């Protein structure tokens, strides 16, 4: 697990979980007290879970989607 704390643009604490960590119910339960602690400090906990697909394919699909959105916007 990797954790990042951000102040801008919003107060967030980001938890990056591996596939193995996402599948471990005990590990996920152990995060709950941390979420409560961060929320009490007015931070929004955000969890990113590792996927099962190729990172390159995922990035391609995100870029393709964003291209379509920007292309159809009224300027």
NURONU-997991 format. One line per field, with one value per residue (C-alpha): residue number from 1; x, y, z. Coordinates in Angstrom, 2 decimals. Each point is the difference from the previous one (the first is absolute). Last residue first. Example, Ala and Ser with C-alpha at 12.3 -4.5 7.8 and 13.67 -1.06 7.14 Angstrom:
BEGIN
k	[2|1]
xx	[13.67|-1.37]
yy	[-1.06|-3.44]
zz	[7.14|0.66]
END
This chain:
BEGIN
k	[75|74|73|72|71|70|69|68|67|66|65|64|63|62|61|60|59|58|57|56|55|54|53|52|51|50|49|48|47|46|45|44|43|42|41|40|39|38|37|36|35|34|33|32|31|30|29|28|27|26|25|24|23|22|21|20|19|18|17|16|15|14|13|12|11|10|9|8|7|6|5|4|3|2|1]
xx	[-16.12|-2.77|1.37|-0.16|3.74|0.83|-2.27|1.21|3.65|-0.72|-1.51|2.94|2.46|-1.80|-0.17|3.71|0.90|-1.93|1.59|3.47|-0.73|-1.02|-3.03|-0.39|-0.27|1.89|-2.31|-0.07|-1.44|-0.86|-0.22|-1.44|1.79|-1.78|2.30|-2.83|-0.20|3.67|-0.56|-3.13|1.82|2.91|-2.41|-1.49|3.34|0.30|-3.22|1.62|2.99|-2.23|-2.03|3.11|-1.03|0.79|3.40|0.89|-1.02|2.19|-1.49|0.68|-1.50|-0.54|-0.46|-1.93|-0.31|-1.08|1.80|2.36|0.87|1.05|1.11|1.30|-0.06|1.57|-1.09]
yy	[26.06|-2.58|-3.30|-3.00|-0.31|0.43|-2.89|-2.24|0.65|-0.67|-3.39|-0.97|1.11|-2.08|-3.01|0.24|0.34|-3.17|-1.91|1.06|-0.95|-3.49|-1.40|-1.44|3.25|1.43|1.71|3.72|1.11|3.60|1.30|3.52|2.12|2.07|-1.14|-2.21|-1.48|-0.96|-1.85|-1.73|-1.20|-1.25|-1.94|-1.64|-1.03|-3.14|-1.31|0.11|-1.97|-2.60|-0.35|-0.65|0.15|3.69|-0.53|-2.67|2.24|2.79|2.95|3.71|2.02|3.68|2.52|3.02|3.65|1.52|2.04|-0.22|-1.47|-3.46|-3.01|-3.05|-3.59|-3.07|-3.49]
zz	[-27.85|0.12|1.19|-2.33|-0.65|3.70|1.00|-2.83|0.86|3.68|-0.85|-2.20|2.69|2.63|-2.33|-0.83|3.67|0.81|-2.86|1.12|3.61|-1.15|1.76|3.49|1.83|2.94|2.44|0.60|3.32|0.85|3.58|0.21|2.57|2.66|2.87|1.35|-3.51|0.22|3.28|-1.26|-3.14|2.12|2.23|-3.13|-1.48|2.14|-1.53|-3.44|1.32|1.58|-3.20|-2.12|-3.68|-0.39|1.64|-2.57|-2.91|1.36|1.81|-0.50|2.88|-0.69|2.79|-1.11|0.97|-3.28|-2.70|1.77|3.40|-1.16|2.04|-1.86|1.27|-1.61|0.78]
END
